[in-house]
Amino acid sequence: MSFFAAIIIGGISGWLAGKIMGSAHGVIINIILGLLGGAFGGWLGGLIGLDNPKKSWIGRIVISVAGACALIAIARFLF
C-alpha cells in the first residue's frame, strides 16, 4: 500500500473512530489514530485468527476503525 493510500485510509478510519467513540480530535490526531489503529487492529486480528482481512479497502478501513476505537478506549481507561 502506498504512503498516500495509508494516509487516506488512516484519516477516514480515525474520523470514523472519533465519531463512534465520541472523540473530538483534530485531523492529524485522527490520521495518527487511524494508522496506529490499523496496525493494532491487524495485530489483534492475527491473534484471534482472522485470515488477513486487509486485502481490500473495506477490510482495511474496518480493521483500522476497530483498532482506533480500541486505542481510544484504552487511552480513556488509562487517562
N, C-alpha and C positions, 0 to 999 in steps of 0.2 A: 504494500500500500504506500502511496506517495505521501510525502510530508503534508501537502496541502489537503489531501483527502482525509488524513488523520486529524488535521485541524478542524475541518468542516464537520466531520463526524463527532469529534470531541466537543465542539461548540453546540451542536444540536443535542447531543447526549447530556451535556452539562445543563443546558437550558431546560430540557425536559425533566431532568432530575430535580432541578430547582423548583419547577412548577409542582411536581409531585410531592416533594418534601416541604414545600413552603419556605424555601430558602431564597433570600433576595441578595444575590451577589452580583458583581459586575461581570462583563463579558469575559475578561481574562480569567477570572476565578472559575467561571463556568467551563471554559475550554480546558483549564487545568483539571478540574473535577472530572470532566468527560474523558480526558486522556488517561488519567490515573484510574478512573472507574473502569475503562476498557481493559487496562492491564490487570486490575484487581478482579474484575468480573471474569476475565479469561482464565485467570489463575484458579478462582473458585470453581468455575465450570469444569476445569480439568480435574479438580479434586473430587467432584461429585460424579464424574464420568460422562459429561456431555461430549459428544463427538465433534469437536471443533465447529461451533455454531458461527464462527467468524468468517465463513466462506461467502456470505452475501452482505450487502449493505444493511439490510434489515436486521440480520443476525448480529452484526457489529454494533448497531445502534441499541438493540435490546440488551446485549451484554454490557455495553458501556453505561446505559441508563441504570441497569440493576447494580452495577458496581459503584457508580457515582452515588446512588441512593444509599447503598451500604456504607460508603465512606462518610456521607453526611450524617447518617445515624450514629456511626462510631464517633465522629467528631462531637456531635451533640452530647453523647454519653460521657465522653472524656472531659469536655469543657462545659 
